[in-house]
Amino acid sequence: MTIDFKDRVAIVTGAGGGLGRQHALGLAARGARVLVNDFGGARDGSGGSVSAAEAVVAEIRAAGGEAIANAASVTDFAAVQAMVQQAMTAWGRVDILVNNAGILRDKTFAKMELADFELVVDVHLMGAVHCCKAVWPIMNAQKYGRILMTTSSTGLYGNFGQTNYGAAKMALVGFMQTLALEGAKNDIRVNCLAPTAATRMTEDLMAQSVLDALKPEAVVPAMLVLVSQDAPTRTILCAGAGSFEAAHITLTEGAWIGSGAQAAERLAEQLARVTDRAGESVPSSGAAQGNHEIGKATQNASH
């Protein structure tokens, strides 16, 4: 089975370099028409120019593909709407959205200015929200859509000095969980990718030998699968250096402790049992937690 994107239209944000560029090239190589979006700013989000996006468009065209450039900042909803309209005017549909745009403003929480926290959340989280909001009516009308959020191991598992980035990246997982449920009836599938890749976002954090192993191209197969026609939905794939894993938000079996004056003390005594991961599950929706708890309470009431 060959994964192909013939007649599909894709928008990739932050595609002027690094991982986004590889995503755009990977989709175009398999037949997608690609809108290459990049604000063209520095790693911290300052500045801006269309030249980064235009260079990738030139690469795609040189290889025989179809592409157009866009320099909207994903933080500007009107500019994002205009970007989506640009793709619609050129090609009449939008099938794939890869939310890849991001910036870094790393500092420990103690030293971080609130403005640096807010800006990172604005670009990563609200940037993806703006793009999804702009394509959502189109994907619903055509009864087809594939949306990818770029999350991170920092969001899933934490990383010193990146509270802002981690909060934004984990928020994208929560956004995906519900958006996937709402999109299911019209075949809109929504997934997350947690890449480990050597780009200008990570170049200061790793040794050269490690950077050489973590080529951004190695992450692209996960993106291709997650936005393909046969893509899963509500899946978090992790990828780096040729390895692929899945991450899950799980619920332990837990224990019924009851309520009342000594419930906190009983919970403290049985915390190891409550947090024991044997038999944990991946809930199908938020309601599953409540159903699990009511079930346990009912069971214990009947004893």
Secondary structure, 3 states (H helix, E strand, C coil): CCCCCCCCEEEECCCCCHHHHHHHHHHHHCCCEEEEECCCCCCCCCCCCCHHHHHHHHHHHHCCCCEEEECCCCCCHHHHHHHHHHHHHHHCCCCEEEECCCCCCCECCCCCCHHHHHHHHHHHHHHHHHHHHHHHHHHHHHCCEEEEEECCHHHHHCCCCEHHHHHHHHHHHHHHHHHHHHHHHHCEEEEEEEECCCCCCCCCCCCHHHHHHCCHHHHHHHHHHHCCCCCCCCCEEEEECCEEEEECCCECCCCCCCCCCCHHHHHHHCHHHHHCCCCCECCCCCHHHHHHHHHHHHHHHCC
